[in-house]
Amino acid sequence: MPETKIPMVVETPVPDIYEKNPYKDVFALYDENMGNFQYYYLKTKTEIHKAEKIPIKITTEPITKNSYDLIDGNTKTFGEFLVSEEGKGRAKIIIMSERPIKSDSFYFNLNPNVALPDTIEIKVFLNNKEKIVLSKKQLLQNKVDFPEAKGDRWEINFEFHQLLRINELELIQNLPEIVKKTKYIRFLGKSNHRYRLYYNANKRVYIYYKEKPNLSYVKSDDILSLQASVPIKNSEFKMPDSDGDGIIDKEDNCKNIKNPDQKDENNNKIGDACEDFDKDGVLNYKDNCVNDPNSSQRDIDGDGIGDACDKEESRLTEKYPWLPWSGIGFAGLTLIILLFLTINKQKENNDLEDKISSPIDKKEK
């Protein structure tokens, strides 16, 4: 920035050579003195103008002294065509171009005191095919109109009865309009500060600004216009890896969701993590049932597997992990009780047998 006593609104053009870059309008303006990024306003100026005329060559029949005089832009030079002894004259003017010309009118300027030719006829040629765009007609003025035609060779035929001198002529070219858009950035510059403008970004960058000066409507007298500087390569540039999975965005099939494995089950060049296989509105990377629709993501047992694809038996045991052990314990207790009852029953049977056999033993004695 040049030395000034007060901040100035600075305007400078920015390169517009990266038309295919979706982030071509993303810039970052860095103030080296302050060590931070500054707010800028992007302005586009539109200029509309006609395309350049297609160059032409001209010849005449009969040949004039210098046919170029007819298109040299000098009204003091002219091409001259004589009348025959019979009092009739004919002249053919041939206009050629390397590229086809579109036109719907023809104009010519005569030397002073020269009468209009009697008739005019215009033919056009494209790919060696002839077309009459203006049939022979009487001339009432020095400009004629006809239906638009396109060709790389045009023939204008005049008939006249006195000396014909044409100063200038023009096959009026119907040229397309060219729209040129030039981008400028405006910023509030400070005296003796050095600024760096970053552009041609690989991703959209969001910068927080504490304050944003109003730079959209500024009087031209209050703007310091600077020429665009020569761009240099950013030596600190690194290819972005938005999701931090170790794969740069340019090669990542899922740019904003970590998927270092780059798994792509259906080979559609979109990582599985970024897709929604079951179309339930929940992306695979956070869907607890990837292949079964379950927009509610209900998971009663909290095992990370949605109820839609989790077996009911496992859900019960996962929700109550003590249940299987209680069953085993109950079974064990039952066995113990049965064993105790069996042993006790056996003891009772033995006691009964002893009572029955006791009287018999006494009689035998």
C-alpha positions in Angstrom: 0.0 0.0 0.0 1.3 3.5 -0.8 1.7 5.9 2.1 -1.5 7.7 3.0 -2.7 9.4 6.2 -6.0 7.7 6.4 -7.3 4.2 5.3 -8.3 4.0 1.7 -10.7 1.8 -0.2 -8.5 -0.2 -2.5 -9.8 -1.9 -5.7 -7.8 -4.3 -7.7 -8.7 -6.8 -10.5 -8.3 -10.5 -9.7 -7.4 -13.2 -12.2 -10.2 -15.0 -13.9 -8.5 -17.9 -15.5 -9.9 -20.8 -13.5 -13.4 -21.0 -15.0 -13.8 -24.7 -14.2 -13.0 -24.3 -10.6 -16.2 -24.3 -8.5 -14.4 -22.2 -5.9 -13.1 -19.5 -8.3 -14.9 -16.8 -6.4 -13.3 -17.8 -3.0 -10.6 -15.5 -1.9 -8.6 -14.7 1.3 -7.0 -11.4 1.9 -4.1 -11.5 4.5 -2.6 -8.4 6.2 1.0 -9.3 6.8 1.4 -6.4 9.2 -1.6 -7.2 11.4 -1.2 -11.0 11.0 -4.8 -11.7 10.2 -7.3 -12.0 7.4 -9.2 -8.9 6.3 -12.7 -8.5 5.0 -13.1 -7.9 1.2 -15.9 -7.1 -1.1 -16.1 -8.9 -4.5 -17.4 -6.7 -7.4 -18.1 -7.8 -10.9 -18.0 -5.3 -13.8 -19.8 -6.4 -17.0 -18.8 -5.0 -20.4 -20.7 -5.8 -23.6 -19.2 -5.2 -27.0 -19.4 -6.6 -30.5 -17.0 -9.3 -31.6 -14.2 -8.2 -33.9 -15.1 -7.9 -37.6 -14.0 -10.8 -39.8 -11.2 -9.7 -42.1 -12.2 -9.5 -45.8 -10.5 -9.4 -49.2 -12.0 -7.6 -52.1 -11.7 -7.9 -55.9 -13.6 -6.4 -58.8 -14.6 -7.2 -62.3 -13.5 -5.3 -64.3 -10.4 -4.8 -62.2 -10.0 -1.4 -60.8 -6.7 0.4 -60.3 -6.7 -0.4 -56.6 -9.7 -2.3 -55.2 -8.4 -1.8 -51.7 -9.5 1.8 -52.0 -13.0 0.6 -51.6 -12.5 -0.5 -48.0 -9.5 1.6 -46.8 -11.7 3.9 -44.7 -10.5 6.9 -46.7 -13.3 8.8 -48.4 -10.9 10.6 -50.7 -9.9 7.4 -52.5 -12.2 5.5 -54.8 -12.7 2.7 -57.2 -13.7 3.7 -60.7 -15.9 1.8 -63.2 -16.3 3.0 -66.8 -19.3 3.0 -69.1 -19.0 1.2 -72.5 -19.5 2.9 -75.8 -23.1 1.7 -75.8 -23.7 3.8 -72.7 -24.0 0.8 -70.3 -21.7 -0.3 -67.5 -21.5 -3.4 -65.3 -19.4 -3.9 -62.2 -19.0 -6.9 -60.0 -17.6 -6.5 -56.5 -16.4 -9.8 -54.8 -16.0 -9.9 -51.1 -14.2 -13.0 -49.6 -13.4 -14.1 -46.1 -11.7 -17.0 -44.4 -14.7 -17.4 -42.1 -18.4 -17.1 -43.1 -19.9 -13.7 -42.6 -23.5 -13.1 -41.5 -25.1 -10.0 -43.0 -28.5 -8.5 -43.9 -27.5 -5.1 -45.4 -25.0 -3.5 -47.7 -23.9 0.1 -47.8 -21.7 2.1 -50.3 -20.6 5.8 -50.5 -20.3 7.5 -53.9 -17.9 10.2 -55.0 -19.5 13.7 -55.2 -21.7 14.3 -58.3 -21.9 10.6 -59.2 -25.4 9.2 -59.8 -26.7 6.0 -58.1 -26.3 2.9 -60.2 -29.4 1.8 -62.0 -29.7 -1.7 -60.4 -28.1 -4.0 -57.8 -28.1 -7.7 -57.3 -26.5 -9.6 -54.4 -25.4 -13.3 -54.3 -23.9 -15.2 -51.4 -21.8 -18.5 -51.6 -21.3 -21.0 -48.8 -19.5 -24.3 -49.5 -19.6 -23.4 -53.2 -23.4 -23.2 -53.2 -24.9 -20.1 -54.6 -27.9 -18.2 -53.2 -29.4 -15.0 -54.5 -30.3 -12.9 -51.4 -31.3 -9.8 -53.4 -32.7 -10.1 -56.9 -31.9 -7.4 -59.4 -33.8 -4.2 -58.3 -33.7 -0.5 -58.9 -31.6 1.5 -56.6 -33.2 4.3 -54.7 -30.6 4.9 -52.0 -27.0 3.8 -51.2 -28.0 1.2 -48.6 -30.0 -2.0 -49.2 -31.4 -4.6 -46.9 -32.1 -8.2 -47.5 -32.9 -11.4 -45.5 -29.9 -12.4 -43.3 -27.6 -14.8 -45.0 -24.2 -16.4 -44.3 -21.3 -17.0 -46.6 -17.6 -16.7 -47.2 -18.0 -15.2 -50.7 -20.4 -12.3 -51.6 -21.0 -10.9 -55.0 -22.5 -7.4 -55.5 -23.5 -6.7 -59.1 -24.2 -3.1 -60.3 -25.6 -1.8 -63.6 -25.1 1.8 -64.4 -25.3 4.3 -67.3 -22.7 6.8 -66.3 -19.2 6.8 -64.7 -19.3 5.1 -61.4 -17.0 6.0 -58.6 -17.4 4.3 -55.2 -15.4 5.8 -52.3 -16.2 3.2 -49.7 -18.4 0.2 -49.3 -19.3 -2.2 -46.5 -21.0 -5.5 -46.2 -22.4 -4.9 -42.7 -21.5 -7.9 -40.5 -24.0 -9.1 -37.9 -21.6 -9.8 -35.1 -22.4 -11.6 -31.8 -22.2 -9.7 -28.6 -19.3 -10.6 -26.3 -19.9 -10.3 -22.6 -16.8 -9.7 -20.6 -16.9 -9.9 -16.8 -14.0 -8.6 -14.8 -13.8 -9.3 -11.1 -12.4 -6.8 -8.6 -11.9 -7.0 -4.9 -12.3 -4.0 -2.6 -10.8 -3.7 0.8 -9.9 -1.1 3.4 -6.2 -0.6 3.0 -3.9 1.0 5.5 -0.7 3.0 4.8 2.5 1.0 4.3 0.7 -2.3 5.0 1.5 -5.3 2.9 -1.3 -7.6 1.7 -1.5 -11.1 0.2 -4.4 -12.2 -1.8 -5.0 -16.0 -2.0 -7.2 -17.4 -4.8 -7.9 -20.5 -6.9 -8.9 -22.4 -3.7 -9.5 -26.1 -3.6 -12.4 -25.8 -1.2 -14.7 -23.2 0.3 -13.1 -21.3 3.2 -15.1 -19.6 5.9 -13.4 -16.7 7.7 -14.9 -14.9 10.7 -14.6 -11.1 10.6 -15.3 -9.0 13.7 -16.4 -6.1 11.6 -17.3 -5.7 8.0 -17.0 -2.2 6.5 -19.5 -1.2 3.9 -17.6 -1.4 0.6 -20.4 -1.9 -1.9 -21.2 1.7 -2.5 -18.2 3.9 -2.6 -17.6 7.1 -4.7 -15.1 6.5 -7.5 -13.1 9.5 -6.2 -12.6 7.7 -2.9 -11.3 4.5 -4.5 -7.6 3.8 -5.0 -7.3 1.6 -8.1 -4.3 -0.7 -8.3 -3.1 -2.8 -11.1 -3.2 -6.6 -10.7 0.1 -8.0 -9.5 1.9 -10.9 -11.0 0.6 -14.1 -9.3 3.0 -16.4 -7.5 2.7 -20.0 -6.4 1.7 -20.5 -2.7 4.7 -22.5 -1.3 2.7 -23.4 1.8 -0.3 -24.9 0.0 -1.4 -28.4 0.9 -4.1 -30.5 -0.7 -7.1 -30.4 1.6 -8.3 -33.4 3.5 -11.7 -32.2 4.9 -12.5 -35.3 7.0 -9.0 -36.0 8.2 -9.0 -39.6 7.2 -5.6 -39.4 5.5 -7.0 -39.3 1.9 -7.1 -35.9 0.1 -10.4 -34.6 -1.0 -9.5 -34.9 -4.7 -9.2 -38.7 -4.3 -11.6 -39.3 -1.4 -14.9 -41.0 -2.3 -16.5 -39.6 0.8 -14.9 -36.1 1.4 -16.7 -35.1 4.6 -17.0 -38.4 6.5 -14.0 -40.4 7.6 -13.7 -43.6 5.7 -10.0 -44.5 5.4 -11.0 -47.9 3.9 -12.7 -46.2 1.0 -15.2 -49.1 0.9 -17.6 -48.8 -2.1 -19.8 -51.9 -2.1 -21.8 -51.0 -5.2 -18.8 -49.5 -7.1 -20.6 -46.2 -7.8 -17.6 -44.1 -6.8 -19.4 -42.9 -3.7 -18.1 -44.3 -0.4 -20.5 -46.5 1.5 -20.2 -44.2 4.5 -21.7 -41.4 2.5 -24.6 -43.4 1.2 -28.0 -44.4 2.6 -28.5 -48.0 1.4 -31.9 -48.6 3.0 -33.3 -45.1 2.1 -34.5 -44.3 5.6 -32.9 -40.8 5.6 -30.0 -41.9 7.8 -26.5 -42.2 6.2 -24.8 -45.5 6.6 -22.0 -44.2 8.8 -24.5 -43.4 11.6 -27.2 -45.9 10.7 -27.6 -48.7 13.3 -29.3 -50.8 10.6 -27.7 -50.2 7.3 -29.8 -52.5 5.2 -33.2 -52.3 7.0 -35.2 -49.0 7.1 -35.4 -47.6 10.6 -35.6 -43.9 10.5 -36.3 -43.8 14.3 -33.0 -45.6 15.0 -34.7 -47.3 17.9 -32.4 -49.5 19.9 -34.1 -50.8 23.1 -31.1 -52.8 24.4 -28.6 -50.1 23.6 -26.2 -52.5 21.9 -25.7 -50.2 18.8 -27.8 -52.5 16.6 -31.2 -51.1 15.7 -34.2 -53.1 16.7 -35.2 -53.5 13.0 -32.2 -55.8 12.5 -31.6 -57.1 16.1 -33.0 -60.5 17.1 -35.5 -60.3 19.9 -33.9 -63.0 22.0 -30.6 -61.2 21.9 -32.2 -57.9 22.7 -33.7 -59.4 25.9 -30.5 -60.9 27.1 -28.5 -57.8 26.2 -30.9 -55.5 28.0 -30.8 -57.8 31.1 -27.4 -59.4 31.1 -28.0 -61.1 34.5 -30.9 -63.1 33.0 -28.9 -66.0 31.6 -26.9 -66.3 34.9 -30.1 -66.3 36.9 -31.5 -69.1 34.7 -28.3 -71.1 35.3 -28.5 -70.4 39.0 -32.1 -71.4 39.2 -31.4 -74.6 37.3 -28.6 -75.4 39.7 -30.7 -74.7 42.8 -33.5 -76.9 41.4 -31.0 -79.8 41.0 -29.7 -79.3 44.5 -33.3 -79.4 45.9 -34.2 -82.5 43.8 -31.0 -84.2 45.0 -31.8 -83.3 48.6 -35.4 -84.6 48.3 -34.1 -87.8 46.7 -31.6 -88.4 49.4 -34.2 -87.6 52.1 -36.8 -89.9 50.4 -34.2 -92.7 50.3 -33.5 -92.3 54.0 -37.2 -92.5 54.9 -37.6 -95.7 52.8 -34.6 -97.2 54.7 -36.1 -96.4 58.1 -39.4 -98.0 57.0 -37.7 -101.2 56.0 -36.0 -101.4 59.3 -39.3 -101.1 61.2 -40.9 -103.9 59.1 -38.0 -106.3 59.6 -37.6 -105.8 63.3 -40.7 -108.0 64.6 -39.7 -111.0 62.4 -36.3 -111.0 63.9 -37.8 -111.2 67.4 -40.0 -114.3 66.7 -37.1 -116.2 65.2 -35.2 -115.9 68.4 
